[in-house]
Amino acid sequence: MGRKKSYARRLSITDLLQQKNLSPGGMIDMPKRTSHWQNHKIKWKILFSKNRRKRRKIWLVDRISELPDDILLSILGRLTMRDVINTSALSRRWRYLWTSITDLTLNYENMFDDDLVKYFIGEHKWRKQLMMLKKREKEFLHLVDQLLELRQGCTIKTLKIIIHLVKDDSSYVDRWIESALDSKVEKLNLKFQEGCFDDTCIQKYYNFPFHLFDDEAGSSLKHLELAFGIMKPHRDFRGSMTLASLTLMHVHISDEHVEKILSVCPVLERLHLEQCYALCHLKVASPSRRLKFVRVVFCDLMGVEICVENLSEFEYHGSLVDFFFNGVPMLSQVMFNFPFEHSSHGFGYVLNKVAVALPMLNTLMLESAYPLETRSLPESLYHFTSLKKLVLMVFANPNDDVLWVASFLKACPFLQELELHMRTYEDSEEPEEIVTFPSYSPQNLKTVLISGFTGHWNQTRFVYYMLNKATALESVRLNPHKRYYRNAKWVISEAPEERVANVRQRVHERLHEGHPKACLVHIM
């Protein structure tokens, strides 16, 4: 006798979203709690023994549904939006639970169960991707519309939307932003991916709706991130935005509009501008006394002027331009990253101009993708009179002399911490050559950290120089693993175990144990 199997029909995301059982006023009518036995159905199934034709009843209890809401919401937060909405078909207990999720990520991969779409998205095959997604665009727009409508009255803390948008669909995004503001959204992340990369793309960019912020509708929004859009507040805009952080990537925005936006963000704390090519002479002058961090990444500028009273950190990635620092008494940490053709001139500019403009600087970070030499740096140097920490991120071949670092040490007489992060892609080296150590002795240097250390002769010479010349030295840490500074965070690239073993052997052979300060050297 065969057993009859029954399977629950798996509803599509469209079917589920169309089940909009909303109470008057738009609030969701959550089921009332009843007793344990009423709230959870207890099921049983019959098992047949192979040896005996005997039936046993096994009781199946829905234990998962007994968990508190916060645990269930934590579980739902790890699922795709499609799977989250599908849980509403499990039981009455789960029907509206998904509407309590406060962090929403809406994109094609998260909404559609389509392996082909995921493949093209993952492979970044733009033309084929756009052809495949064209049929999905309208469906996606309607689904997000229904989803946000079904969540009316529910709090949204984070809303992240990634979509291949055309200008004709901008009205949809306007509604989504307005709905999110009504739901007291705190973090809004909008990324509009495009399939073209020329000047015609700007005509298709989404124009951010500043008119929605004319009143206090956006008072809850604290963090805004926009990619591939237009920021163009109209001249008569008198609204006020309570943003704590603003991130713009591939955004068409002018110098004038940057100043306008900063003027209406009185509590801004962090500003990030990346590849905003319409900028020319960037001026960051904010009325916010909370603005602490400004980051500018490859915006193809001609000049930068910073005038922020309480600014503490500034990062610049791009070609060498003129920098003007006015009224920045609290600026203590600066980072410069210059491309290949600007590396040596950029470092020389920092050693002279920046040393004069920012005498109170405490931490200096410099990155170069081009090998440096002592002769490429200026002979006469100004002094950083307050600098305590120097971080150098450079490319270096095994045979490149790294004693040029002594020029920086000479310009930083009160330096206490030195970090040298090296990127070496070759593992061969020339025979040892006798090189004269620089005569300068860093008197206050206490700690040295070298990452990407390979143990080659030129690197070993630099360690010798530190041991012999740094009279106050307390420790030298050698790390075979490479460290990169990306998006204001450190990323570690693990070295193979074989390379780590070779580094240890080289250090043991080339840094003689008889050196009086050999005990200060530690391999990480």
Secondary structure by P-SEA (a helix, b strand, c coil): cbbbbbbcccccaaaaaacccccccccccccccccccccbbbbbbbbbbccccbbbbbbbbcccccccaaaaaaaaaaccaaaaaaacccccccccccccccccccccccccccaaaaaaaaaccaaaaaaaaccaaaaaaaaaaaaaaaaccccccbbbbbccccccaaaaaaaaaaaaaaacccbbbbbbbbccccccccccccccccccccccccccccbbbbccbbbbbcccccccccccbbbbccccccaaaaaaaaaacccccbbbbcccccccbbbbbbccccccbbbbccccccbbbbbcccccbbbbbccccbbbbcccccccbbbbbbccccaaaaaaaaacaaaaacccccbbbbbbcccccccccccbbbbcccccbbbbbbbbccccccccaaaaaaacccccbbbbbbbbcccccccbbbbbccccccccccbbbbccccccaaaaaaaaaaacccccccbbbbbcbbbbbcccbbbbbbccaaaaaaaaaaaaaccccccccccccccc
